[in-house]
Amino acid sequence: MGTIRFREVVKTYPGKQPVVALDRVNLDIGEGEFVALLGPSGCGKSTLLNLIAGFEEMTSGALSFNGGTVDSPGPERAVVFQEAALLPWLTVEQNIAFGPSVQKRPRAEYEPKIRELLRLVGLERFAHSLPSQLSGGMRQRVGIARALVMDPKALLMDEPFGALDAQTRMSMQQLLLDVWQSLGTTVLFVTHDIDEAILLADRICIMSARPGRITREITVDLPRPRSVDQLTDPAFIRHKAAIMAEMREAQKEHA
């Protein structure tokens, strides 16, 4: 599985007035760990994810994945965005198979994986449906399956459930918990939702407003396997209160 390491990473966008998006970020993510990045809009959460995805280059510092330098995207680091961006003329099954088919891998090689993922995300009955025939939550399930078909070492998720209604969002959170429990893939998950971060993550990294820094790292010691039913548990509520207090303290320190 994948290990991720940021060392004194700085990202500055040039211009007449350069914008420092990330300032001396240090972060280690272990193999199979689920880490959530939590912070206000514009604090650099997505920028940090884009750096490890290979979509952007850092200005200075060191960044590695499994001990190797990151300088471009790669199939070992799969990305899931808020919009699934499925190809509308392809069926669910064809969208999931798009990556290996572009690589011209033999169909027999990845067919069992597609069957497994369709089952895992609950879309077996919709394998031959087009994206236009699916709900928003179902399209996002396809996006997750498409990301996982390449057997990535890390799954990078940028507010993947942010555009969904509350009920669908909870359903997708439970799906992700179940998928992660089954596969054990390393996950870096960007969110601004405290409940979502606590429910999903092993560890929460709180980021300050721009320039983005990691100001707190909080271990979530709720037992696994977890369920959305835990959102109203006293232990969950205590965790939320503690994290909100940490966030307020961090805001004071970086005001």
C-alpha positions as CSV (number, residue, x, y, z in Angstrom):
1,M,0.0,0.0,0.0
2,G,1.0,3.7,-0.2
3,T,2.9,5.9,2.2
4,I,2.8,9.7,1.7
5,R,5.4,12.2,3.1
6,F,5.4,16.0,2.9
7,R,8.5,17.8,4.2
8,E,8.5,21.6,4.5
9,V,6.3,21.8,1.4
10,V,5.6,25.3,0.1
11,K,3.3,26.1,-2.8
12,T,3.2,29.7,-4.2
13,Y,1.2,30.8,-7.2
14,P,3.1,33.5,-9.1
15,G,1.7,36.9,-10.1
16,K,2.0,40.6,-9.4
17,Q,1.1,39.6,-5.9
18,P,2.2,36.0,-5.4
19,V,-0.2,33.9,-3.4
20,V,1.2,31.4,-0.8
21,A,-1.3,28.6,-0.8
22,L,0.8,26.2,1.4
23,D,3.5,27.2,3.9
24,R,6.0,24.6,5.2
25,V,3.6,21.7,5.4
26,N,4.8,18.5,7.1
27,L,2.7,15.4,7.0
28,D,3.2,11.6,7.1
29,I,0.5,9.2,6.1
30,G,1.1,5.5,6.8
31,E,0.3,2.5,4.7
32,G,-3.5,1.7,4.8
33,E,-4.2,4.8,6.9
34,F,-7.3,7.0,6.4
35,V,-6.4,10.6,6.9
36,A,-8.9,13.5,6.6
37,L,-7.8,17.1,5.8
38,L,-10.2,19.5,7.5
39,G,-10.2,23.3,7.2
40,P,-12.0,26.4,5.8
41,S,-12.6,27.0,2.1
42,G,-9.4,28.3,0.4
43,C,-7.0,27.0,3.0
44,G,-5.1,24.8,0.6
45,K,-6.6,21.4,1.2
46,S,-7.2,20.7,-2.5
47,T,-3.8,22.1,-3.4
48,L,-2.1,19.7,-1.0
49,L,-4.1,16.8,-2.6
50,N,-3.2,18.0,-6.1
51,L,0.5,17.9,-5.3
52,I,0.5,14.3,-4.2
53,A,-1.7,13.5,-7.2
54,G,0.9,14.9,-9.4
55,F,-1.4,17.6,-11.0
56,E,0.7,20.5,-9.6
57,E,4.3,21.1,-8.7
58,M,5.4,22.4,-5.3
59,T,7.5,25.5,-5.1
60,S,9.9,24.1,-2.5
61,G,10.3,21.2,0.0
62,A,10.2,17.5,-0.5
63,L,7.3,15.2,-1.4
64,S,7.3,11.4,-1.8
65,F,5.0,8.5,-2.4
66,N,6.3,5.1,-1.3
67,G,9.7,6.6,-1.1
68,G,9.7,7.9,-4.7
69,T,9.5,11.5,-5.9
70,V,6.1,12.7,-7.2
71,D,6.4,14.7,-10.4
72,S,3.4,13.5,-12.5
73,P,0.1,11.6,-12.1
74,G,0.2,7.9,-11.9
75,P,-2.2,4.9,-11.6
76,E,-0.9,4.1,-8.2
77,R,-2.5,7.3,-7.0
78,A,-6.2,7.4,-8.0
79,V,-8.3,10.6,-7.6
80,V,-12.0,11.0,-6.9
81,F,-13.4,14.5,-7.3
82,Q,-16.7,16.1,-6.2
83,E,-18.1,15.5,-9.8
84,A,-17.6,12.0,-11.1
85,A,-17.1,13.3,-14.7
86,L,-18.2,10.0,-16.3
87,L,-18.1,9.6,-20.1
88,P,-21.8,10.0,-21.0
89,W,-21.7,7.7,-24.0
90,L,-20.3,4.8,-22.0
91,T,-22.2,2.4,-19.7
92,V,-21.4,2.0,-16.0
93,E,-19.3,-1.0,-16.8
94,Q,-17.5,0.7,-19.7
95,N,-16.7,3.7,-17.5
96,I,-15.2,1.5,-14.8
97,A,-13.2,-0.3,-17.4
98,F,-12.0,2.9,-19.2
99,G,-8.5,3.0,-17.5
100,P,-7.4,-0.6,-18.2
101,S,-8.9,-0.5,-21.7
102,V,-6.9,2.6,-22.6
103,Q,-3.8,0.8,-21.4
104,K,-4.9,-2.0,-23.9
105,R,-4.8,-4.6,-21.1
106,P,-6.6,-7.9,-22.0
107,R,-10.2,-7.9,-21.0
108,A,-9.9,-11.2,-19.3
109,E,-7.2,-9.7,-17.0
110,Y,-9.5,-7.0,-15.5
111,E,-13.0,-8.5,-16.0
112,P,-13.0,-10.2,-12.5
113,K,-12.0,-6.9,-10.9
114,I,-14.9,-5.1,-12.6
115,R,-17.4,-7.7,-11.4
116,E,-16.0,-7.4,-7.9
117,L,-16.2,-3.6,-7.9
118,L,-19.7,-3.6,-9.2
119,R,-20.7,-5.8,-6.3
120,L,-18.7,-3.8,-3.8
121,V,-20.4,-0.5,-4.8
122,G,-23.9,-2.0,-5.2
123,L,-24.3,-1.4,-9.0
124,E,-24.4,-5.0,-10.4
125,R,-28.0,-4.3,-11.7
126,F,-26.9,-1.1,-13.4
127,A,-23.8,-2.4,-15.2
128,H,-25.3,-1.6,-18.7
129,S,-26.9,1.7,-17.7
130,L,-25.7,5.1,-19.0
131,P,-24.7,7.9,-16.6
132,S,-27.8,9.9,-17.5
133,Q,-29.9,7.1,-16.1
134,L,-28.2,7.2,-12.6
135,S,-28.7,9.4,-9.6
136,G,-25.9,11.6,-8.3
137,G,-25.0,9.1,-5.6
138,M,-24.9,6.3,-8.1
139,R,-22.7,8.2,-10.5
140,Q,-20.2,8.9,-7.6
141,R,-20.2,5.1,-6.9
142,V,-19.1,4.6,-10.5
143,G,-16.4,7.2,-10.0
144,I,-15.1,5.3,-6.9
145,A,-15.2,2.0,-8.7
146,R,-13.4,3.5,-11.7
147,A,-10.6,4.8,-9.4
148,L,-10.2,1.4,-7.7
149,V,-10.1,-0.7,-10.9
150,M,-6.4,0.1,-11.4
151,D,-5.6,-1.3,-7.9
152,P,-4.2,2.0,-6.6
153,K,-1.9,2.2,-3.6
154,A,-3.6,5.4,-2.5
155,L,-7.1,6.9,-3.0
156,L,-7.1,10.7,-3.1
157,M,-10.6,12.1,-2.5
158,D,-11.4,15.8,-2.9
159,E,-14.8,16.5,-1.2
160,P,-16.3,13.6,-3.2
161,F,-19.7,13.8,-1.4
162,G,-20.0,17.6,-1.2
163,A,-22.6,18.0,-4.0
164,L,-24.9,15.2,-2.7
165,D,-28.0,15.6,-0.6
166,A,-27.8,14.7,3.1
167,Q,-29.4,11.3,2.8
168,T,-27.3,10.2,-0.2
169,R,-24.2,11.6,1.5
170,M,-24.7,9.4,4.5
171,S,-25.2,6.4,2.2
172,M,-22.0,7.2,0.4
173,Q,-20.1,7.6,3.6
174,Q,-21.2,4.2,4.7
175,L,-20.2,2.7,1.3
176,L,-16.8,4.2,1.6
177,L,-16.3,2.9,5.1
178,D,-17.3,-0.6,3.9
179,V,-15.0,-0.4,0.8
180,W,-12.0,0.9,2.8
181,Q,-12.6,-1.8,5.4
182,S,-12.6,-4.4,2.6
183,L,-9.6,-3.1,0.6
184,G,-7.4,-1.3,3.2
185,T,-6.2,1.3,0.6
186,T,-4.4,4.4,1.9
187,V,-6.9,7.3,1.8
188,L,-6.3,11.1,1.8
189,F,-9.8,12.7,2.1
190,V,-10.4,16.4,1.8
191,T,-13.5,17.8,3.6
192,H,-14.9,20.8,5.5
193,D,-17.4,18.7,7.3
194,I,-16.4,17.8,10.9
195,D,-18.9,14.9,11.2
196,E,-17.6,13.4,8.0
197,A,-14.0,13.6,9.1
198,I,-14.7,12.0,12.4
199,L,-16.8,9.2,11.0
200,L,-14.3,8.2,8.3
201,A,-10.8,9.0,9.4
202,D,-8.1,7.4,11.6
203,R,-6.6,10.8,11.9
204,I,-7.7,14.4,11.2
205,C,-5.3,17.1,10.1
206,I,-6.7,20.6,10.8
207,M,-5.4,23.3,8.4
208,S,-5.3,27.0,9.0
209,A,-6.6,29.7,6.7
210,R,-4.3,30.7,3.8
211,P,-1.4,30.3,3.8
212,G,-2.3,26.7,4.6
213,R,-0.5,25.0,7.4
214,I,-1.3,21.9,9.4
215,T,-1.9,23.2,12.8
216,R,-3.3,20.2,14.6
217,E,-3.3,16.4,14.1
218,I,-6.0,14.5,16.0
219,T,-6.3,10.8,16.3
220,V,-9.9,9.5,16.1
221,D,-10.0,6.6,18.5
222,L,-13.6,5.5,17.8
223,P,-13.6,1.7,17.3
224,R,-13.9,0.1,13.8
225,P,-15.8,-1.0,11.9
226,R,-17.8,2.2,12.0
227,S,-21.3,3.1,10.9
228,V,-23.3,6.3,10.2
229,D,-25.4,5.2,13.1
230,Q,-22.6,6.4,15.4
231,L,-23.2,10.0,14.4
232,T,-25.5,10.4,17.4
233,D,-23.4,8.3,19.9
234,P,-22.2,10.2,23.0
235,A,-18.6,9.2,22.2
236,F,-18.9,10.7,18.7
237,I,-20.4,13.9,20.1
238,R,-17.6,14.2,22.6
239,H,-15.1,13.8,19.7
240,K,-16.8,16.6,17.8
241,A,-16.8,19.0,20.7
242,A,-13.1,18.4,21.3
243,I,-12.2,18.9,17.6
244,M,-14.3,22.1,17.4
245,A,-12.4,23.4,20.5
246,E,-9.1,22.5,18.7
247,M,-10.2,24.4,15.6
248,R,-11.2,27.5,17.6
249,E,-7.8,27.4,19.4
250,A,-6.0,27.0,16.0
251,Q,-7.9,30.0,14.6
252,K,-6.8,32.1,17.6
253,E,-3.2,31.1,17.2
254,H,-3.2,32.0,13.5
255,A,-5.5,35.0,13.5
